Amino acid sequence: MSEENDKEIHKLGRRDFMKLAGGAVAIGGLATGGWFVTELIVDEGDVDKWHKSVCRYCGTGCGVMLGMSKENQLVRVRGDQEAHNKGVICIKGSTLSNLMKQEDRRIKYPMIRKNGKLERATWDEALSLMADKFKEALAENGPESVGYYGSGQLLIEESYTANKLFKAGFKSNNVDGNPRLCMASAAVGYTQTFGKDEPPGCYEDMDHADCFFLIGSNTYEGHPPLWERIMIRKKSHPNTKIIVVDPRYTKTAEKADIHLPVVPGTDMLLLNSMMYCFIEQDLCDTDFISKNVTFNDGKSAVDFEKFKLFLEDYKPEKVADELGLTPRQIRTAAYWFGASKATMSMWTMGINQRAQGVFLNNNLNSMHLLTGQINRPGATPLSLTGQSNACGGVRDTGSLSHLLPNGRLVANPTHRAEMEKLWKVPAGTINPKPGYHALAMFQAMVDEKLKACLIMCTNPAQSLPNNDHYREGMKKSFLAVADIFETETTKFADVVLPAALYIEKEGVYGQTERRYQIIEKLVDPVGEAKSDLEILVEFAKKMGQDKLITAHTSEEVWEEYRELSSHSKYNFKGITRERLKKERGIQWPCPDENHPGTKRRYTKGDPFVPEGKDHYFYGKPDGKAVVFLRPYKRVKEVTSTTKPLYLTTGRVVSQWHTGTMTGGIKELNIQSGGGRFIMHPEDARRLKLKKGDLASVQSTYGTITGHVDISENETPGVVFASFYDPKFLVNKIVNDDYDPISKEPVYKVTAVNVSKATSLDRKK
């Protein structure tokens, strides 16, 4: 943070700063892990009525209480003490009322680009132009020429409707979105291991764990309320071990019992080596393995002995140097993991955004299966979700190019037939070929194959890696963009549609632990803005798809989707609208209205586990989970004499994603400062750079300049940057390689050269 921002924070005063940093954080200081917050300050003077809701930001899915004034304005926000987060919210959540006061920044009416400029239009004009362009593309180039790029922030009802419209209406599987950029590897990893997507455990496991294995997650900044829960567990049970694997010495790593600063891109070596140690240290649960686990080398089934032989190459002494660790560190981490009464693993983008993202997810699941650290309180592999509704709205609804709702696959003929029957469309309607995944979709724009695309609630012109390359494609395709504020992406739009924000609409969110929660409409949209569902329904009518899209309200769509779920192992038919409005979220599976929801899957209490069985992985035909033999492959991007440093990207606590929402909140901007490159003093000294200097950072993909910050918490050889600042488009120089299975891009490992610059050159 700059000195100027430090001064601004002091100007805020104690009361203002406390309200900024955690006006709704009741226990931040008690756990000694919170965000410099030690008390609760909530001025309820202007509140006429409180309403329960869900935070708009990350995948934690914190319950919040929204204080509405007599004038029906959101004036106060606090954590919901009856929700799973027990009243704790982060600084972003505490400023939700400020988000709703950004009317001056809002897109208030439709716009059409004429002569290079966006001009105000009517809804009919905008939607008619969209329909004409989509009809023209379909008629002249077929279903593969149109696409939809969605978001893990849209409501379930919205993503479900878009998916149905494109796949069953336009016969196009070109349905993808920003969850491909953050959670695809976790989804595929779970599916390969257990047969079904979504975590087997829950947040409550954090209250029972005696060992936390945090890898690829700066939980302190990325999921603050969950970090608080870990710290509470640590304080109440001091012998609880925290293992943090991260090239950076983050705020999360500061609290670790052991920090493993692996060389970027080498995590697979560590996980395989830890599994070697499980065998060496006699930590494998052989009884659990014999009853519940099979082994596979990626092509065919193998036995446990072959798995042991495979791990011989990962003995700590063989891999420690490349990892940047010592054999003793590896063995200590393995012993704590396997010998603990209950171990919980948590990870997010640092694992998923990798060329071996799926394999890494496989291995994390495998570590729990080998040691029996699964299917009981405190013992579980839990991938942390990035966006507020990436799980419920995209993964569960099947709103990716290879998926269909509730775990079905486009390429599976039985699954297609099931969905055609449920959607009441003729057999053969759904295209058997998966559509374009995220990067392929924008490459298809570059290649002029994707002629028309609808983008909703996301900002790919800022978030995609190798950014300039794909921005060129956006100039060639007809783009309709629905959003709440102007973004880097609306600069390329031919049609811009004003979307409703947060409590201006109603619908359901589904977060990390399979918990579905409702957001109720409390205020009317600004200007002429409409919910994304309304936009999709009206677009469907213009496209002649009104016989397919017959559910027009959020409640009607929910009822359709709820019934559809009952034909799957994702069954949440029991999660009615009435229950959602009364209860603090319900976890699926939940097959009927009397069912309490399911905390832990594949074990007693899960409605799909047969009576009398302790464990049953029902996603697999034999009821057994799979441990894969996953070899380590060196990353494509390696440092060299010309590019001697690694660039890695991530989040900061007070900003979110591309800053579309948080970037308009003054208090959060003061706390975060602008985007910048952060490096270790050792690298800065060698490069003759001081704090505040300008640096030119060059990769294979481009060059940008930015200010330098210096921190002992960075690892020598690693430069860190966040992507929230549109004036600092760091993704222009980020590697766009991707996992060959999940198609998730590699944001975490890019080789770069850094040199001193004399001026900001935003054109590079």
N, C-alpha and C positions, 0 to 999 in steps of 0.2 A: 504494500500500500504506500502511496506517495506521501511526502510530508504535508502537501496541501490537503490531502484527504484526512490525515491525522488531525490537522487543525480544524477542519470542518466538523469532524465527529465531536471534538471538544466543544465546539460552538453549540451543538445540539442540546447540551445540558443533560444532567443525570436523568431526569424524568423522561425527556424525549428519547434519549438513547435507550433506556430500559424498555420503553414501549416499542422502539424499533427492533432491538435485539431479541426481545422475547416477551412481549406484553402478555403472551399466553403461555409462556413456559413456566410451569409451576415448580419444576424440580431440577432445573439445569445445574445449579451449583451444588446441590446435595450429592450428586453422583460424581462430582469432581471431573466430569468429562464434558460438560456442556459448553455453550458458546459464550463464555464470559458473562453468564447470567446467574444471579443468585437470588432473585426474588420475583414475585408475581406482582405486576402493576397493571390493573385493568380499570379504567375509569368507565363506569357503566352509566354515567349521568345522562347521556343522550339516547340510551337504548330503551325502546318501547317494548320490544319482544325479541326473544332469542329463538333461533331455528337451528336444528342440527343439520350438518352437511358434511361434505368431504373436501379436503384441500384440493386446489386446482393443479398443484405442481407435481411432485415426483411420485413414483410408484409405491412409496410407503403407504399411501392412502390414509393419511391421518384424519381422524374425525375432528371436525371443528364445530364450534358454536358461533353462529353469525348473529350479531346484534343489529337489529333493524330499528331505525328511528320512526317516529310518528309520520314523518314525510316519506316513509318507505325507502330510505337510503341505508346502505350498509355502512355502519359507523364504527363497529367494533368487531374484532375477531379474537376468539380464545380457543384453546384446545378443549376438546370434549373429554371430560374425565371419565365418562362411561364408555368411551370407545377404546379400541385396542391400544392406542397410544397414551391412554391414561392422562390426558390433558396436556401432553407435551407436543409442541409444534416448533418448527424452526423459524428463523427470521423472515424467510420468504412467506411462509404461511401466515405469519403475524401481520403482514402488510397487504393481505388480500383486499381490505377495504380501500387501500390506496390504488390497487389495480382497477377497482370499479369506478374510480374517480378520474380516469384518463380519457374523458369524452373528447377533449381537444385533439387527441391523437387517433381517435377511432375512424375507421372507414364507415361512413354513414349512409352511402347510397351506391348503387351499381355504377360501374364505369366501363366504357368501351374505348379502346385505343384507336384514335383517328389521327392520321398524319403524324404518327410518332408520339402523340400525347394522349393520356387518359382523360376522357371527358365524361361528364355525368350522363347517365342514361336511365331509362325506366327498367324495372324488373323484366317486363315483357320484352323489351328490346334486347337486353343482355341475354336472357335465356333463349330467345329465338335465335340469336346469332350463334350461341353455343350449340343449339340443336342442329342448325344448318351445317355447321362445320363438322360435327360428329356424324351426321347423316351422310354428308359428302365423303368423309373418310371411309365410312363403312361400305358405302356403295362402290367406291372406286378402288379401295385397297383391302377391304375385308376386316374382320374383327381384330386382327393383330395390329391394325394401324391406330387403334384408340386405346387409351389407358386411364387409370385412376391411381393417383398417388396420395395415400391417406396418412393418418397420424395415430399415434398411441395416446393422443389427447382427446380425440373425438369420443362421444358417448357410444356405448355398445349399440344402441338402436341406430345410430348414424352409420357406423362402420358396417354393421350387418346389412343395412339397406343398400349401401353402395356396392358391397360385395355381390349381393343378389342381383342388383340391376345390371352390373357389368358381366358377370359370369353366366347368369341365366337369361338376361335380357339381350345383351349385345353379343353374347357368346364369346366374350373376350376374357381370358385369364390374366390380362395385363392389369392386375390389381396388386399393388404393393404399397409400401409406405416406410416411414422413418423407423418403425420397430425392426426392420431389416438391418438397420444401421447399428442397433444396440442389443437386441435380444434374440436374434435368429439362432445364434450358436447355442444358447442355453436351451431353446425350444427343441432343436434337433438333438442335442445331447440327452435331454430327458427322454425324448421319444425313442432314441436308439437303446438307451439303457433299460427303461421301464415299460416301453411300449406306448406310453401316453405322455403328453406335454404337461407342464406345470409342476411346481414343487410338491414333494410328498409331505413336507412338514409345514410348520407355521411359526408365527412370531412368538407364540407362547413358549416354544422350545428354548428361547433365549433365557427364560426364567429358570430353566432346569440344567442348562449346559454347564459343564465343568471345564470345558476347553473350547475356545473359539479359534477357528482357522480362517483368517481373513486374507483373501488373495485377490489382487486386481480390484480392490475396493477401498477407496478412502472414505470409509463409512462416516467418519466425523463430519465431512463436508458434503458427501453425496446423499446420505440418508441420516441426518442428525438425530431424529427421535429414536431410531434403532440403536444408534451409538449410545444414547442416553441409557437405553435399556441394558446394553452390555455393561456399561459402567455401574449401573445399579446392581447388577448381578455380581460384578467384581467386588463392589464394596460390601455387599452382604455375605459373600463367600470369597474371602481374600485369596484362597488357594486356587481359584479359577485361573486357568492359563489363557493368555491371549497371544496367538502367533500371527504376525502380520508379514505378508510377503508383498513387497513393493520396492521397485528400484529407488523410490523417493522416500525420504524420511518425513512422512506426512504427520499431521496432527494425530491421525490414527496410530501411526507407528510409534509416536512418542509414548503412548500408554501400553505398548506391547511388552510382554515378558520376554519375547524374543522377536527381533526384527530381522528378516531375511532379505537384504537388498540385492536381489538377483539381477544379473545383467539383463537388460531388456531383451525379450524374445526367447528366454531360456527356461521358462516355467515348466515346460514339459519334462525337462531333465529332472527338475526337483520332484515333481509328482511321481514319476517312475522310480526315482531313487528312494523316496519315502516308502513306496510300496515294497521295494526290495528290503527295506529295513523292517517293515511289518513281518516279513517272513523270517528275516535274520533274528529279530527280537521276540519271535513266537507270539506275535500280537494278532494273528489271523484267527477269526472265529470259524473254525473248521466245521462245527456243527451247523451254524447258520449257512455257510457256503454250500455244504453238501445238500441241504434241503431247499435252498432258495436261489442258487446262483449257477449260471453256465458261463463258459469262457468261449471267446471267439477272436480269431486273428484278423477279422475284417472280411474274410472270405468264407470261412467255415468254422464249425465248432472244434475246439481243442480241449485238452484236459488241464487240470491245475498244474500238473508237472511241467507242461510246455510253457505255461505262464511263468512259472518260477525260472525256467531256463531263459525265457525272453528278458527277464529283469536282471540277469547277470551282467548285462552291459551297462547297467545303471547303478552299480555299486558306488557308494559315496566317493570313494577314492578315485574312481574313474571320471566322475562328472563335476566334482567340486570346483576345480579351477575354471572351467567354462562357465559355471554358474556364478562365480565370484563369491563362493561361500567356502566354509571348511566342512570336512566330513562330520565333525562333531556337531556343528549346527544342524545339519541334515538329520542326524540320528536323534538329536534332542527333540526336534520338531516332530519326527515320526513317533517317538516314544510317547510324548505328551498326547498326540492325536489318538494313538491306538490304545493306550493304557487308561485314558480318562474314563470316568464313569459314564459320561455323555459328552460327545463332541459334536459341535455344530459348525459346518463350513458355510461361509457367506462370500459371494463374489459378484462382480458385475462387469462393467465394460473392459476393465484391464485384462480379463480372461476372454470375454466374448469377442472383442474387436481384435482378432488375431487370425493369422493364416492357418493356425491349428486350433481355432476356437472350439470347434465341435470335439476334437480329440481331448482338449483340456477339460471340457465339461464331462466327457466320458470318464476321464480319470478321476475327477473330483467325486463323481457318483461311485466309481469303483472303490475308492478309498474307504467309503462308508460301508459298502457291501462286504469288503474283505475283513473289516474289523468288527462287523456287526453293529456299527454305530449308526443305526437307522431304525425307523419305525417305532421309536419309543421317545418319551419326553426328553428333550435336550439333545437328541442324537438325530441329525438330519443334514442333508445337503440342501441349502436354500439359496438359489440364485436371486439376487436383488434386482427388481425391475427398475428401469430408468424412468419411464413415463407413467403418468397417472392412470392410463387405461390401456397400456400396451398388452397386458395379459388378457383382460376381459374383452376389450374392444377389437383386438387384432388377432392374437393367437387363438383365443377361444372361438371367435366368429369365423376363423379361417380366412381372414382378409389379407392374405399374402398369395403370391402368384402360383404357388404349388399346393395350396391348401383349400379345403372346403370346411364348413362349420364343424365344430366339436371333434377335432382330431382327424378328420377325413382328408384324404389326399386326392388331388386332381388326377393323378396318373393311375389311380386304382379304379377299375371298372365297376366294382361292387359299390364303392363309395359314391361314384358319380350317379349310379342308378338309384341309390338311396336318396341322394339329394334331389334328383329330378322328380322322384315321387313325392318327397316332402314339399318341394317348391311347386309341385303340380304343373310341370312343364313336360313336353314330349320327350320320350327316350332319345338319347343322342344329342340333346340340346347343349350340354356342357362339353366344351372342347377338351379332348383327352390330353392335350399337350399343355404343360405348365407355361405360364406367361413369362413376361420379362420380370426378373427381380430388379431391385432398386437401381443399381448401377447399369444394368443392361437396359432398363427402361430409358434412362437418360442418354445412354450411348445410342439407343435407337433414334433418339431425337437428333443426335449429332449426325447419324447416318441417314436422316430424313425418312426413316421407316415408320416412326410413330408420328402420326399427323396431327392428332388432337389428344389433349390430356387435361383432366380435371385434377387440380391439386387443392387439398382441403386441410387447413389447420396445421401447416408445416412450412418450413422455409428452406428447401433444398439448395437454393442458390447461395446459402451461407453454410449449410451443414454438410454438404457432400464433400468427400475428399477430392483432391486434384481438381479443385473447384472451377478454375477457369475453363478447363476442357469441357465440362458438362454445361457450364453457362452458355457456351457457344451453341450447344444443342437447343437450349431453351429459346434461342432467338429464331430457330427454324420451325418449331412446332407451334400449333395453335394452343395457347395455354389459357385456361380459365382457372382463376385462383380465388378461393373463398378464404377470407381471413378477417381478423378483428382490427389489426393495425397494418399499415404499409410496411413491407419488408424488402429485403434484397430480391425476393422472388416476385413480388408484385411489379418490380421494375421490368420484368420480362413478360408480364401478362397481357393478353389481348382483351380479356374480360376480367374485371375484378368485382367480386361479390361481397357485400358486407355481412359478416357473420356475427351471430349472437355470442356473447361472452359469459361463461360461467353460469351464474344464477339467473341469467336472462333466458334460460331454457331448462328443460328437465330431462333427466335420463340416468342411466346406471353406469357406474365405474366398477371395474374388477381389477384388484391389485395383487401384489406378489403372492400372498398366501391364499389365493383363490377366494378372496373375500369380496362379495358384491355389495355395493353400497349405492344409495340413491342421492342424487343432487336434485333438489326441487327448485322450480322456478319461483323467484321471489320478486323480481322486478322486470319491467318490460325492456326489450332491446332498444338501444339508442337509434335514432334516425329511422332508416328503412331496413335495418339489419334483420335477418331471419336466422333461425337455427339451421345448422347444416342439414338436419333431417328435412326441414321444410324445403330447402334448396334442392335436395335430392329428389323429393317427391314431385316438385314442380318441374324439374328437369326430366324426370321419367315421363310425365304427362306430355311434355313437348316432344319426347322421343317416341311417343305412341306405346309406352310400356305401362299404361295405367292398369291393365288387366293383370300384370305381374306384381306391381307394387301397389297392393290394395290396403296395406297398413299405413295410415297417414299420420298418426299421432304417435308420440313416444310410448304411450301406454299400449296402443294397438300393436306396435312393433314388438314390445316386450312380451306380450301374450303369445304372439306368433313364435318368437324365438324360444321362449320358455317351454312351449309345447314341443318344438323341434328338438330341444335338448334331451327330452325324455326318451328319445330313440338312440341314445348314446351313453357312454360311460362318463360323460360330462353332466349327467342328469341334474338339473337344478329346477325341475318343475315345481318344487316346493317353495322356491323363492318368489313369492307373490309380491305384487306392488304394495299391498297392504302391509305385509311383513317388513318390507324394506323401509317403509315410512315410520314404522314403530321401532324396529330393532337397529342395533348399531352394526349392521352388516351381517351377512350370513355366508359361510364358506361351503362351496360345493365339493363333492356331490351332496345333493339335498333333494331326494326323490319325491318327498311329499310334504304337505304343509305342516305336519306334526314333527318332522325331522329337525333336529337342532342344527344341522350342518356338520361338516366333517373337518376335524382339526388335522388328523394325520391319515394319509392314504395308505393302502396296501397292507393294513393291519386291522385288528379288531376295532370296530367302530365305523369302519368304512363299509357302506352298504353293499359294496360289490365283493367284499371278502367273504367266502363261504363260511358257514357256521363250523366252528371247531378248528379253524386254521388260525395260527398266530400271524402268518404273513402270506400274502398271495399277490403277486405282481400280475394283475389281471389284464394288463395291456399286452402281455405275451401269451401265446397259445398254451405253453406249458406252465404258466404261472410263475416263471422264474425270471429274475433280472439278469442282465448280461454284463460281464466284465470283459472289456476289450483289451487286446494287446495293441497299444498305440505307440508307435515309435516316434522319437523326436526327430524333427527336421529343422535344420537351420533356417532362419528367416531369410527372405529374399533381400531385404534391406540390411546390409551390414556396413559398419563403419570402415573407412579407408583413409588413406593419406589426404585425399581431396575432400572427404566428408567424414571428419573424425568424431562427430558428436551424434547422439541420438536425440531426436525431437519426440516427445510424447505429449499427448493432449488429455485434458480432463476438465472437471468442474471445480468451481469455487462455491463456497457456502451461500453467498448472497446473490448469486445470479443463476439463471436457469436456461439451459440450451442456448439458443441464439439470441437471447435477451429480448425477444419480441414483447414479452409481458413485463419482465423485471426491469428491462432497460428504461422504462418510463417512470420508475419509482425513484425519486431523488435519494431517499435514505439508503436504499440498496446500492445505488451508484456510488455514493460517498464511501460506503464500506468496502466495495470491491475495487474501485478505481477502474481505469481503462485496461483493455487487453494489453499484455506485455509478455516478453520472454523472461523467464526466471532461470537463473543458473547458479551453480556453486561458485564460491569465491575463487577456488583454484582455477576454474576455467576462465572466469572473468579476468583474473590477474594475467593469465597467459595471453589472453586476447586484448589486454590493455583496455578493458571496459570497466566503467564505473556505473553505479546506480544512476538511472536517469539518462544514460547515454543512448544513442540510437545504434541499433545493430542491423545489419543486413544478413538475413538467414536464407540460405539457398539449399534446395533439394533438387532431385531429378525433375521435379514437377513444376518448379518455379522459384521465385524469389520475392520475399516481402521484407519491409523494414518495420521495426518497432522498438519501443523503449525497453530498456534492460532493467530488471530487478535482480537483486543478488540475495541469496539465502543459503545459510549453512544446511538447511533441510533438504536441499537438492543434492543429488548424487553426482560426483564428478563424472563428466562425460555425458550427462543427460540434461537437456534443456526442456523445460515445461512451459506450456501455454494453454490457456483456455480459449474457447471459441465463441463466447457470448457477445463480443463487441463487433458490430458491423463495420467499424472503422479499422478493425484489426482482423482481417480475414485469413486467419492462420491456416484454414483448411485448403487454401490455394496451394500450399506446399506439402500437404500431407499425402502420403502413399495411398494409392487406390487399389492396391492388391486386395484380394479377399479370400476368405475360406472357400475352398472348392465345393464343400458340401452345403454349408449354410448360406453361402454367398454374402456373408457379413464382411464389410470392409475392415482393413487393418489400419486403425487410427493411431495405434500406440507405439509403433516402431518405424520411424523414418530417419534415414541417415542425412545429416545436414552439415553444411559449412557455415560458420558464423564469422563475420568480420565487422569492424567498426564502420558506421555510416555517418554521413554528414547531414542528410536530410531525409524526411519521410517521402518515400516514393510509393504511392498507393497504386500506381499503374503496373508495377512489376508483378 
